[in-house]
Amino acid sequence: MGGGGGELRYEISQNAYIKLVLHARKHKTAAVNGVLVGRVSPQKNDVVEITDSIPLFHAHLGLLPNLEISLILIEEHYSAQGFGIVGYFHANERFDDLELSGVAKNIGDHICRYFPQSAVLLLDNKKLEALPKGKGLSPVMQLYTRDASKNWKLVGSDGGCQLVTKEPAANVVLLDYISSEKWHDVVDFDDHLDDISKDWLNPELFK
């Protein structure tokens, strides 16, 4: 592994990225969260590949028993494929709130125990809102990593160079899904715990 967390880059797949934003859109008036699944790239050890994402909650974000259950189920499912939880996603309740909340930091810290290079991604609603007006290629998220003293720090003023989407046209596809209101189809762990027939893996979402 390279030195301090600042040298790491995070590459998120299009589907993982879009799923997180759609989950936040589905529950626009609530805080939502999710986890990032992936691995350190076998080719480049300074790149964390985020291959999938799992929407977690929109009701009780900080409820530890539910969080523990979901993390165990996610780890069990993905470890057989050689992947694990590599980070955390958070969207704040208020549109203009770009502070990393205590809940987000605590869950990020929890995930760091398993994967020390974990990232925390925070939805930037203003970037998301500006997408239709511009040609923005960078993700509509801010990247946080832990520094040597284990505090969460925003990476770079834009974080853009160290967080990239694997597919350059991800934002174009995202806008397409938003305009067709695809977010109605997103299932998170809250939905699954209410009705276990709802699949938190969202296998039909991109079909």
C-alpha positions as MATLAB code, in Angstrom:
seq = 'MGGGGGELRYEISQNAYIKLVLHARKHKTAAVNGVLVGRVSPQKNDVVEITDSIPLFHAHLGLLPNLEISLILIEEHYSAQGFGIVGYFHANERFDDLELSGVAKNIGDHICRYFPQSAVLLLDNKKLEALPKGKGLSPVMQLYTRDASKNWKLVGSDGGCQLVTKEPAANVVLLDYISSEKWHDVVDFDDHLDDISKDWLNPELFK';
ca = [
       0.000    0.000    0.000;
       1.162    3.563   -0.631;
       1.809    5.975    2.245;
      -0.854    8.250    3.738;
      -4.479    7.968    2.658;
      -4.118   11.123    0.584;
      -2.326    9.225   -2.185;
      -5.089    6.711   -2.685;
      -7.537    7.053   -5.544;
     -11.078    5.711   -5.525;
     -12.728    4.534   -8.719;
     -16.470    3.930   -8.501;
     -18.386    1.878  -11.054;
     -21.281    3.502  -12.849;
     -23.934    1.237  -11.330;
     -22.580    1.620   -7.792;
     -22.540    5.404   -8.210;
     -26.002    5.712   -9.749;
     -27.607    3.413   -7.170;
     -26.436    5.660   -4.301;
     -27.702    8.862   -5.933;
     -31.061    7.285   -6.826;
     -31.457    6.104   -3.221;
     -30.915    9.670   -2.015;
     -33.407   10.959   -4.599;
     -36.032    8.459   -3.487;
     -35.914    9.845    0.069;
     -35.257   13.510   -0.649;
     -36.494   14.775    2.717;
     -34.528   12.265    4.810;
     -30.906   11.472    5.464;
     -29.908    8.217    3.744;
     -26.827    6.052    3.774;
     -25.197    3.088    2.106;
     -21.976    1.124    1.938;
     -19.389    0.815   -0.810;
     -18.235   -2.648   -1.853;
     -14.982   -3.337   -3.660;
     -11.279   -4.081   -3.221;
      -7.818   -2.665   -3.669;
      -7.046   -2.992   -7.398;
      -4.974   -6.116   -8.133;
      -3.055   -4.117  -10.769;
      -2.608   -0.782   -8.970;
      -2.263   -0.871   -5.200;
      -2.976    2.856   -4.869;
      -6.473    2.467   -6.364;
      -9.534    1.263   -4.465;
     -12.077   -0.137   -6.918;
     -15.673    0.422   -5.765;
     -17.543   -2.220   -7.732;
     -20.966   -2.076   -6.079;
     -22.961   -0.202   -3.480;
     -25.697   -1.229   -1.088;
     -28.356    1.305   -0.008;
     -28.787    0.885    3.745;
     -31.288    3.086    5.544;
     -33.591    6.098    5.232;
     -35.311    5.939    8.629;
     -32.990    5.071   11.535;
     -29.471    5.644   10.269;
     -27.663    5.280   13.556;
     -29.468    2.182   14.839;
     -26.577   -0.160   15.594;
     -28.362   -3.549   15.641;
     -29.772   -2.984   12.139;
     -26.421   -1.701   10.915;
     -24.568   -4.707   12.334;
     -27.027   -7.148   10.741;
     -26.763   -5.468    7.359;
     -22.942   -5.300    7.401;
     -22.702   -9.004    8.280;
     -25.081   -9.970    5.461;
     -23.232   -7.771    2.960;
     -19.796   -9.106    3.966;
     -21.052  -12.705    3.769;
     -22.464  -12.182    0.298;
     -19.463  -10.420   -1.219;
     -16.521  -12.111    0.502;
     -17.142  -15.274   -1.533;
     -16.504  -13.161   -4.654;
     -13.321  -11.634   -3.269;
     -14.853   -8.275   -2.385;
     -15.539   -6.498    0.889;
     -16.884   -3.259    2.340;
     -14.476   -0.441    1.425;
     -16.389    2.667    2.406;
     -19.554    4.473    3.347;
     -21.984    6.817    1.601;
     -24.084    9.495    3.302;
     -26.631   12.046    2.134;
     -27.740   14.671    4.643;
     -31.356   15.514    5.363;
     -30.996   19.201    4.453;
     -30.298   20.028    0.823;
     -27.540   22.540    1.547;
     -25.863   20.652    4.406;
     -22.318   19.693    3.413;
     -21.055   18.791    6.864;
     -20.076   15.237    7.701;
     -22.434   14.291   10.541;
     -21.505   12.448   13.707;
     -23.430    9.404   12.491;
     -21.463    9.384    9.229;
     -18.130    9.664   11.059;
     -19.055    6.913   13.519;
     -20.102    4.472   10.812;
     -17.021    5.426    8.780;
     -14.848    4.685   11.825;
     -16.615    1.348   12.256;
     -15.876    0.349    8.641;
     -12.233    1.479    9.024;
     -11.755   -1.282   11.569;
     -12.209   -3.778    8.736;
     -10.734   -1.734    5.879;
      -8.343    1.008    7.080;
      -8.295    2.803    3.694;
     -12.072    3.327    3.798;
     -13.591    6.331    2.079;
     -16.663    8.278    3.098;
     -18.627    9.822    0.228;
     -21.002   12.688    0.987;
     -23.658   13.636   -1.567;
     -23.261   17.191   -2.885;
     -26.809   18.226   -3.777;
     -25.675   21.443   -5.436;
     -23.457   19.520   -7.860;
     -26.322   17.124   -8.493;
     -28.735   19.966   -9.195;
     -26.243   21.604  -11.573;
     -25.753   18.459  -13.677;
     -28.500   19.120  -16.259;
     -27.129   22.627  -16.851;
     -23.507   21.669  -17.387;
     -21.146   19.060  -18.655;
     -19.958   17.932  -15.245;
     -18.000   14.717  -15.451;
     -16.869   14.532  -11.834;
     -18.964   12.618   -9.291;
     -21.608   14.610   -7.387;
     -20.005   13.521   -4.132;
     -17.324   14.763   -1.787;
     -14.560   12.369   -0.762;
     -13.424   12.092    2.862;
     -10.591    9.930    4.152;
      -9.062    9.536    7.605;
      -5.804   11.317    8.348;
      -2.971   10.043   10.567;
      -4.804   11.189   13.700;
      -7.955    9.320   12.578;
      -9.996   12.425   11.799;
     -12.137   12.560    8.667;
     -10.840   15.163    6.222;
     -12.220   16.402    2.914;
      -9.784   15.382    0.165;
      -8.785   18.381   -1.957;
     -11.126   21.300   -2.466;
     -13.066   19.343   -5.092;
     -11.835   15.827   -4.322;
     -12.337   15.310   -8.039;
      -8.981   13.862   -9.005;
      -8.998   11.214   -6.286;
     -12.602   10.119   -6.775;
     -13.503    9.181  -10.341;
     -16.291    7.259  -12.001;
     -15.017    4.235  -13.896;
     -17.235    5.069  -16.875;
     -16.812    8.695  -18.050;
     -20.481    9.029  -19.091;
     -21.865    8.010  -15.674;
     -23.501   11.401  -15.077;
     -25.265   11.264  -18.459;
     -26.725    7.866  -17.576;
     -27.591    9.134  -14.090;
     -29.599   12.038  -15.540;
     -31.424    9.609  -17.797;
     -32.408    7.478  -14.786;
     -33.482   10.533  -12.802;
     -35.658   11.859  -15.631;
     -37.357    8.455  -15.933;
     -37.877    8.404  -12.116;
     -35.972    5.144  -11.794;
     -35.376    5.875   -8.119;
     -38.818    4.422   -7.294;
     -37.291    0.962   -7.881;
     -34.422    1.245   -5.382;
     -34.661   -1.149   -2.418;
     -32.674   -0.474    0.756;
     -32.244   -2.443    3.993;
     -35.104   -0.552    5.655;
     -37.391   -1.803    2.862;
     -35.981   -5.325    3.185;
     -36.475   -5.421    6.969;
     -40.108   -4.333    6.446;
     -40.684   -6.909    3.703;
     -38.018   -9.581    3.218;
     -39.257  -10.348   -0.309;
     -37.663   -7.026   -1.328;
     -34.079   -7.750   -2.409;
     -31.431   -5.360   -1.054;
     -29.099   -6.426   -3.877;
     -31.386   -4.618   -6.376;
     -30.791   -7.218   -9.116;
     -33.462   -5.722  -11.399;
     -32.484   -2.066  -11.080;
     -30.335   -1.801  -14.200;
     -32.174   -4.307  -16.387;
];
